[in-house]
């Protein structure tokens, strides 16, 4: 399948990606990721291995789009849970701190 990553066309196949990633140790995932086999790889690491380009040359979204088209499972950055708003009384109480026993 033809994919464009960092303005360059690549002919990628699922088997070719599996072969390229064989033996590559996954880095810790902190953002978008791709599941290849049983391992979770950061999207930028996958892009670097399959394109042989510097990670600064492409975005994670480009890699995720290409990997999803090839049939790999892609994970986006999990959204943070919204923080609860404190009432004025709770805010004042938190500012005072906990009582200290003497």
Secondary structure as UniProt FT lines:
FT   STRAND          2..5
FT   TURN            6..7
FT   STRAND          8..11
FT   HELIX           14..21
FT   TURN            22..23
FT   STRAND          33..36
FT   TURN            37..38
FT   STRAND          39..42
FT   HELIX           43..51
FT   HELIX           55..57
FT   HELIX           60..70
FT   STRAND          73..75
FT   HELIX           88..96
//
